[in-house]
Amino acid sequence: MEFILPIVLGLVLFAITSALVRAPGRNLGAKFVKLGQLKGKTKTEIIAAVGPPNSTSATTGGRTVCQWMATGYHIALLFDGEMCEGVTHEFSALPLKSPSNPAKPFWTGATRDWLALAGLIIVLVAIVVLLSTIK
């Protein structure tokens, strides 16, 4: 039973590390959610609120795609000149509301992570029970 403490500490460390690693993505996603509807906003407005894009690419017709990325969050916006035409891609591994649809939360990535953690806990508990019956 002396190995239970390291297992519990490992799970706590996993939870803390996971939260810290995803903090930049959570912050970036929250800034976009706070902006609300992005279509119709200017590039200058968006950059002032969330910071400069990580990537800018030219597309056909003089349009550009600007992308903002942080661990656990990614969004790509299409611009015609200075005007945002909308979200072309958005991913969040965190339970955030979507800037392209503020009423719809993103649960996919977070649910997957919590299910994996729950599965890990179940396996570890089973190992602890098995090992305690062997002695």
N, C-alpha and C positions, 0 to 999 in steps of 0.2 A: 504493500500500500504506500510505500515511501515514494513511488514514482508518480503518484497522482498530482502532487504539487508541481513538478515540472510540466506535466501535461496541461494543467490549468494555467500556469504562467505562460506557456507557449500559446495557448488560445487567446489569452489576454494580449500578449505581444502581437499576435496576428491581427487582432481587431484594431489595436492602436496604430500599427503600421499601415494597415489598409486605409484607415481614416486619414492619416497624414499624407499618404501618397496621393490620394484623390482630392485633397483639399484644393489644389489649384484649379482642377476641373470643376469642382463644386462652385468655387468663387466665380469663374468665368461664366458658367451656365447661369448663375444667379444674376449676373450683370445683364445678360441677354434677356432673361425673363423680365427683369425690371424695366427694360426698354419697351416691352410690349410688342405690338405689331411692327415688324421691321420693314415691310413693304411700304414704300413711300418716304422713308427716312433717307437723309443724305449720308454719304460715306463719312463726312466730317462729323455729323452727329453721333454716328455709331462708334467711330474711333475715339471721340471725346469721352464716350461712356464706358467703353470696354478696353480701349488700348489699340495699338496698331495690329493689323493682321500678321499671322505667321507666314502667310503665303499669298501672293497675288499672281494670277494667271490671266493672260489675254485669251479671249474667245472670239468667235466670229461676230462680225457686225460692230466691232469696237467695244464690245462688252468686256467686263472683267469679272473674275470670280475671286473673291477674297475669302481666305479661310483662317479661322481662329481655332487653335488647338491647345489643350492642356490635358494632363493625365485624366482620363475618364470622360472627357467632353470634346466634341468637335462639331463645328458648324461652318458651312460654306454658304456665302451669300452672292447672288448675281447682281451686278451693277451695270446700269447703262449710263455711262458718264459718271455723274455724282449721285444719281438716284438708285436706291435699292429696289430691285424688282422682286425680291423675295428669297426664301431659303431654298437652296438646291439640295442640300444634304445636312442632316443633323443626327448626331449620335450622342447618347448619354448613358454611361454605366451607372448613373446615380438617379435617385428618385426626384427629378426636377420636372417642372412644367415646361412644355415646349414653347419656345418663342414663336414658332409657326402656328401653334395651336395651344394658347395658354391654358385652356381648360383640361387638356389631356396630359396627365403625368407620364413620365417615362419610368417604368418599373422593370423592364426586361433584364438589364444588366445587374441591378441591385438584387433582384429576386434570385437570379442565377448564383450570385455570390453567397447569399444567405443560405440557399439550399446546399451549396457545396460545403459551407461551414457546418451546417446541421448534419450533413452526411459524415463529415470528418469527426464531429463530436460523437455521433452514434457508433462509428467504428472504434474510436478510442475507448468509449465506455465498454463496448463489447470485449475489447482486448483486456481491459482492466478486470472485468468480471471473469473472463476466462483464466487469466493469470492468477487471480485470487483463489480460484477453485483448485488450481494445480497444487498449491502448497498444502 
